[in-house]
Amino acid sequence: MDKKTKHVQRGNVIRWLRKVHGWLGLWGAVLGLLFGLSGILLNHRAVMKIPAAKMEESEIQLPVNTPLASNKEFVRYVQQALDIQHEPVQRKPKKGEQAPRDVAFMGKDMKQPAVWKTEFQLPQAAIKAEYVPGNRFATVVREDANVFAFISRMHKGTGMNAGWILLADSLAGAMLLLSITGVLLWTKMRGSRLAMAGLIGTSLGLTVLFTVQSL
């Protein structure tokens, strides 16, 4: 194969890589901006005490007009009463939540009732309900997210549906391919493997160093 043919093939590969790189970047542009902004908020909200992401809490007493026989019935009742379409968060019940228990208090064993709890995570809010069987009311606490907290919850996929999760996965896949095509473009256009190895090695070394320091 002569030099002219190799040059043409190399040019075709570079044009193809540029197209793939460009389309992948366009696909992830909006989501990348969203995840980048929310990532900055998540990374620095504690250290820099950024007050942007806030959850406004409100509480009500939900009337329970019909007897409830189990925690599952309580969950369904809360969903119907508050028109919640999401499924509850699956968690392992703590000791004493499903059945009465004895607690030592001031040197005496005091019988404590069971406490039923459920939690729902929505994109814009978190809803937690608690009920003591036999009571006429259940306590419901709702935490509403402001704009920045909503963006952060989207970043983590909190309360989001399967479609959003798949969309976020597609962005992650696009980022992987962007990295690969970016490296290939760099090598094809510049050809300095030593510089490429140095950049990748430095990036990997810093990643490992900061990860170890954070442990």
SVG drawing of the C-alpha trace seen along z (x, -y; Angstrom):
<svg xmlns="http://www.w3.org/2000/svg" viewBox="-64 -29 71 38">
<polyline fill="none" stroke="black" stroke-width="0.4" points="0.0,0.0 1.5,-3.3 1.7,-6.5 -1.1,-8.2 -3.5,-5.4 -2.6,-5.3 -3.1,-9.1 -6.5,-8.8 -7.5,-6.0 -6.2,-7.9 -8.2,-10.9 -11.4,-8.8 -10.9,-7.3 -10.4,-10.8 -13.6,-12.1 -15.6,-9.1 -14.3,-9.6 -15.1,-13.3 -18.7,-12.5 -19.2,-9.9 -17.6,-12.1 -19.8,-15.1 -23.1,-13.2 -22.3,-11.6 -21.6,-15.0 -24.8,-16.4 -26.8,-13.6 -25.4,-14.1 -25.2,-17.9 -28.4,-18.8 -28.2,-15.9 -24.4,-16.5 -25.2,-20.1 -27.8,-18.8 -25.6,-16.1 -22.6,-18.5 -24.5,-21.2 -26.1,-18.7 -22.7,-17.0 -21.1,-20.3 -23.9,-20.9 -23.6,-17.4 -19.8,-17.6 -19.6,-21.0 -22.9,-21.4 -21.3,-20.1 -17.8,-21.5 -18.8,-25.0 -22.1,-24.9 -24.0,-25.8 -27.6,-26.4 -29.0,-25.9 -30.6,-22.4 -33.3,-22.5 -36.2,-20.3 -39.2,-22.1 -40.9,-20.0 -44.6,-19.9 -46.6,-17.5 -50.2,-16.4 -52.3,-14.0 -54.0,-11.7 -57.4,-10.3 -57.7,-6.5 -61.4,-5.8 -61.2,-2.1 -59.4,0.6 -56.1,1.7 -54.9,5.2 -51.3,5.1 -48.5,2.8 -49.3,3.6 -52.9,2.4 -51.5,-0.8 -49.2,-1.3 -52.2,-0.9 -54.3,-3.2 -51.7,-6.0 -51.3,-5.5 -55.0,-5.8 -55.6,-8.6 -52.8,-10.8 -53.1,-9.6 -49.5,-8.4 -48.7,-6.5 -45.2,-5.4 -44.4,-2.2 -43.0,-2.5 -39.3,-2.3 -38.4,1.3 -36.5,1.4 -36.0,3.9 -38.3,3.1 -36.5,2.2 -37.1,4.1 -40.5,3.3 -42.1,1.9 -44.1,5.0 -45.1,6.2 -45.3,4.8 -42.2,5.0 -41.0,4.6 -38.7,1.7 -36.8,1.1 -37.7,-2.3 -36.8,-3.6 -36.2,-0.1 -39.5,1.3 -40.4,3.2 -43.0,1.1 -45.0,2.7 -44.7,0.6 -47.0,0.9 -46.0,1.7 -45.2,-1.2 -45.9,-0.8 -43.9,-3.0 -43.7,-3.5 -41.8,-5.9 -42.3,-7.1 -39.6,-8.8 -40.9,-11.1 -38.7,-13.2 -40.0,-16.4 -40.7,-15.2 -40.2,-12.6 -43.2,-11.3 -42.9,-9.4 -45.9,-8.0 -46.0,-6.5 -48.9,-4.8 -49.6,-3.1 -52.2,-0.3 -55.5,-1.3 -54.9,-5.1 -57.4,-7.3 -54.7,-9.3 -51.4,-8.6 -48.5,-11.0 -47.4,-12.0 -44.3,-14.1 -43.7,-15.5 -40.4,-17.1 -40.7,-19.2 -37.6,-19.9 -36.7,-23.3 -35.3,-23.6 -31.7,-22.8 -32.7,-19.8 -34.9,-18.6 -31.9,-18.7 -29.8,-16.8 -32.5,-14.1 -32.7,-13.8 -28.9,-13.3 -29.2,-10.4 -32.3,-9.0 -34.3,-9.4 -38.0,-8.7 -37.4,-8.6 -39.1,-6.1 -37.4,-3.4 -37.4,-5.6 -35.2,-8.2 -32.8,-5.5 -32.4,-4.2 -31.8,-7.7 -29.2,-8.3 -27.6,-5.0 -27.5,-6.1 -25.6,-9.2 -23.1,-7.1 -22.6,-5.0 -22.1,-8.1 -19.5,-9.4 -17.6,-6.1 -17.6,-6.3 -16.7,-10.0 -13.7,-9.1 -12.7,-6.3 -13.2,-8.4 -11.5,-11.3 -8.4,-9.3 -8.4,-7.8 -8.8,-11.3 -6.0,-12.6 -3.7,-9.8 -4.7,-10.0 -4.3,-13.8 -1.2,-14.1 0.4,-10.7 2.4,-11.2 1.8,-8.0 4.3,-9.1 2.3,-12.2 -1.0,-10.2 0.4,-7.7 1.7,-10.5 -1.7,-12.2 -3.6,-9.0 -1.1,-7.9 -1.3,-11.2 -5.1,-11.2 -5.2,-7.6 -2.5,-8.3 -4.4,-11.4 -7.7,-9.4 -6.1,-6.6 -4.3,-9.1 -7.4,-11.1 -9.4,-8.0 -7.0,-6.5 -6.7,-9.8 -10.5,-9.9 -10.8,-6.4"/>
</svg>
